[in-house]
Amino acid sequence: MRVPFPEPGPSSDVPALFLTYLDYYRDTVADRVAGLTDAQARRSRVPSGWTLVALVNHLTFMERRWFVWGFLGEPVPDPWGDDADDRWHVDPAERVDDVLAALRRGGQRTREIVTTHPLDTPAALGGRFTDPARRPTLAAILFHVLQEYARHAGHLDIARELIDGRTGE
């Protein structure tokens, strides 16, 4: 079942709003790849050469870079593992379902982080951020990650339409 579009309402629970929209966009991303064969998800439809599965992989790594490595300051294996030669990349041995499962696990970790920290908490030092004057707050990170998801969901809408005519909203 798809996550419904989060219609604006009377809520002033900002962390819940961020999480609701992130869940919606993460689900939209997964939906744009759903039902494609591995070959379809790995074939580029655009001159720049990115593929749907590589874009989904990028979003997984991006979210982990910002929340786990960035905000929490935890070490992560190969934080830029979605990039090879300045292009989005996914290991050919990884199945599309594996990439989608990693995306969902990342979303669960984000939810744990957001529900246990105030939005004005600055990112930890020592992971992605080493300059105390340039540490973003959790709120700033949430804004950034949300815009990444929204932008790339639109890219996936177009790519999916080029594959089989299926359009997004």
Disulfide bonds with the S-S distance in Angstrom:
none
